[in-house]
Amino acid sequence: MTDALPLSHSHNLARLGHAGDRVAFAADAAQRAAIARWSGVLSLESFAVAVDMKKLGPARFGLDFTVTADVTQACVVTLEPVRGRMEHTFRRELHFTGAAARRRPPESEAEMVLDAGPEEGPEEIESLHYDLAAPALEEYVLALEPYPRCPGVEFAAPEGAAQAPESPFAVLKALKSGP
């Protein structure tokens, strides 16, 4: 697998006004096929992203994503196709560090935070050209059903599997008791 993502949609955050903006994009057939291969699903019938963007400060941006997808995965029991619809929303906050990031002191001189707590804080970016597809793809993969099943299908252990396997020490026990 290569490091390149199967979809890209760059947006210039420098053009974002205080009123905010909404960006929507969708993957075409070739991109959906590439996303399906990349994410390990059988097929991806639709993949659309909508992003509501707000300027939170001179160098801070709030992005509210909605990812919708019609996806077909393999049933974990029968391997039959399982169709599903996903609508996943999430939020990202970005902090533009720009040239300030290059002026940071080396790590040995920088203040080290050992426990930042549950909040990670905003994602630091060095360019105002931000790929909106990257977080959408990341969240799409995380939101996929991990164990898709056909309706009504339950996993049943193979017959004879209910018996406990013979202990490897049973042979030693037989030798100890002797004839």
Secondary structure by P-SEA (a helix, b strand, c coil): ccccccbbbbbcccccccccbbbbbbbcaaaaaaaaaaaccccccbbbbbbbbbbccccbbbbbbbbbbbbbbccccccccccbbbbbbbbbbbbbbccccccccccccccccccccccccccccccccccaaaaaaaaaaaacccccccccbbbbccccccccccccaaaaaaaaacc
